[in-house]
Amino acid sequence: MTNSNTALAVLITIPLSHYCEKARWALDRVGMPYREEPHAPLLHRLATKRNESGTLPVLVHGGSRFIDSTDILTHADEVCGGDLLYPRDAALRREVDALEEQFDTELGPHTRRWAYAQLLPQANLLRSVWSRGVPRFEASLIPLITPLARRLVRAAYKITPESAQRSLERVRDVFRQVDERLGDGRRFLVGERFTAADLTFASLAAPVLSLSSAALSIPRSMPCLPRCANRPCACGTPTPGSSRCGCSRRNASVHPPHLGRG
């Protein structure tokens, strides 16, 4: 890590966002020290406005701000020496970049919409998951802001039974593509080791995978999980179908998330 980047990084999050988990996992993976600044939905707007962003995660480090999860991964990889999440080989790097972009745009938004379609009707559960990991004062406000937040989320993500079903089909399509890619027996999506492509898929697939194992009153319409959901990585831990592989610096269970764009 260079002298210009020795200051402790600050990762501003909504704790249960799958895009925030992507950034959090990446920082853990490369061993970059950071402090997490968590916020509740809606209340996070104060932090994003302060940092000239409309979304989370945001990484503040060395006088710079990174306001996209992919930018955060790229920065963390470079600061910690490179070739950790992104291969130095140009052809492999292009492959990783393409998959990461695909998962960011084709998987993350649709797992978010489908998960919210299941969670929004369950107000008590929604208040519970939005309160996890946030400062006590913000958690105390969740019961007050939940009615407004539910309406805003439904409108912002255009959530209807029909749109949720379409999103579920999009998720299944991505799962099938990943399953086909892993069909030759490879353990990782690109090359012979874990990269940003594996990390992004696992993080952004987490909403449907975690809801499938949670004790929720949801329809029997879960995605048919592909073989990749239980395929072990080199360390013997399921990935990319699990949110975290055991070779990450710390393990974290996946809960039904608040799902933001990053």
Secondary structure, DSSP 8 states (H G I E B T S, - for coil): --GGG-S-EEEEE-TT-HHHHHHHHHHHHHT--EEEEE--TTTHHHHHHHTT-SSS-EEEETTEEE-SHHHHHHHHHHHTTSSSSS-SSHHHHHHHHHHHHHIIIIIHHHHHHHHHHHHTT-HHHHHHHHHTTS-HHHHHHHHHHHHHHHHHHHHHTT--HHHHHHHHHHHHHHHHHHHHHGGGS-SSSSTTS--HHHHHHHHHHHHHHHHHHS-----S------GGGG-B-TTSSB-SSSSS-TTSSS-----S------
